[in-house]
């Protein structure tokens, strides 16, 4: 949760800066910090100290309560991330490198298992549970995920994260095979 919280704070700083039509340099000048620090904070590469964070919020002419309004500190059981919502960012002074943050989640010490699943149109299976958190990224096709009685429609480029201990079942809803990247996070006990 900590990493996701910090990335949300970074995202909000950039969002509110753009809403106010401020450049990175203008916000830096107002907050009495360097342009590089603002850039690093907005890209999730640096964590501001509380005085710096409050200075930035004040420089955005916002109340602290407004800045944090609606920030959910509780992690949902299922998180769907749509391709259109992936956050684009750049690092350093590189050309032609465009990163897209698909997903970030802090999970305590775990074993990771990376898998490619090809789900045919005729694939059948009952619901299962897994002793792991599961991340799915749809590479090709479409599917419907039934998780704990709720349905989630996913298309190419969408991703999904959930607690695998919830009963779940994927169903190919496209006209061709569905291919997905799966990452299992097995928690160490």
C-alpha positions, -999 to 999 in steps of 0.1 A, spaced: 0 0 0 29 24 8 42 24 -27 8 29 -43 1 57 -18 33 75 -27 26 71 -64 -9 85 -60 6 116 -41 31 120 -70 3 117 -96 -18 143 -77 10 168 -76 14 166 -114 -23 166 -120 -30 197 -98 1 215 -113 -12 209 -148 -47 220 -138 -32 253 -125 -13 256 -158 21 258 -140 53 245 -154 76 224 -133 100 254 -130 71 277 -118 60 252 -91 96 247 -80 101 284 -77 69 288 -57 78 259 -34 114 270 -31 128 237 -43 147 227 -75 130 219 -108 148 185 -107 132 176 -73 97 184 -86 103 163 -117 116 134 -96 86 136 -72 61 137 -101 77 106 -116 77 87 -84 115 86 -82 118 107 -50 97 109 -19 92 145 -6 97 152 31 66 165 49 78 201 49 85 199 11 52 182 4 33 208 24 52 235 7 42 221 -27 6 218 -17 6 254 -5 23 265 -37 -6 248 -56 -29 271 -36 -47 242 -21 -58 232 14 -40 201 26 -74 184 32 -84 191 -4 -52 176 -17 -57 143 2 -95 143 -3 -107 109 -16 -73 92 -13 -82 56 -4 -57 41 20 -74 7 19 -64 -17 -8 -93 -32 -28 -96 -70 -31 -96 -67 -69 -79 -40 -89 -86 -36 -126 -63 -13 -146 -74 -2 -180 -48 3 -208 -61 38 -213 -53 47 -177 -16 35 -177 6 64 -165 32 74 -190 65 88 -177 101 94 -187 133 89 -168 165 109 -170 173 127 -203 167 98 -226 151 100 -260 127 73 -274 122 57 -240 85 59 -229 77 40 -198 41 31 -189 34 22 -153 10 -7 -155 8 -16 -119 26 -11 -86 18 -30 -54 37 -36 -22 35 -72 -12 56 -85 17 84 -110 10 71 -134 -17 80 -158 -44 72 -146 -79 60 -170 -106 57 -156 -142 34 -175 -165 19 -171 -200 -16 -185 -203 -32 -193 -237 -69 -196 -231 -87 -212 -261 -123 -203 -270 -134 -238 -258 -115 -237 -225 -134 -250 -195 -127 -254 -158 -143 -248 -125 -135 -220 -101 -102 -223 -83 -84 -207 -54 -46 -200 -53 -25 -193 -22 -11 -162 -39 -19 -128 -50 -24 -128 -88 -16 -102 -115 -30 -107 -150 -21 -87 -181 -41 -93 -213 -17 -96 -242 -42 -106 -268 -80 -112 -270 -107 -107 -244 -119 -125 -213 -143 -123 -185 -129 -130 -150 -153 -142 -124 -139 -134 -90 -158 -141 -58 -191 -138 -77 -183 -106 -96 -175 -104 -133 -147 -83 -148 -145 -78 -185 -109 -74 -198 -95 -66 -232 -61 -65 -247 -38 -42 -226 -60 -43 -195 -47 -58 -163 -61 -72 -131 -48 -78 -96 -65 -98 -69 -62 -121 -39 -61 -155 -54 -77 -170 -23 -110 -156 -37 -127 -182 -60 -119 -172 -96 -124 -184 -131 -114 -168 -165 -136 -173 -196 -125 -164 -231 -152 -141 -245 -134 -132 -277 -134 -147 -312 -98 -160 -309 -75 -173 -282 -69 -151 -252 -32 -148 -242 -23 -133 -208 8 -128 -187 2 -140 -151 24 -132 -122 18 -151 -89 30 -135 -57 33 -164 -32 36 -149 3 63 -163 25 49 -175 59 
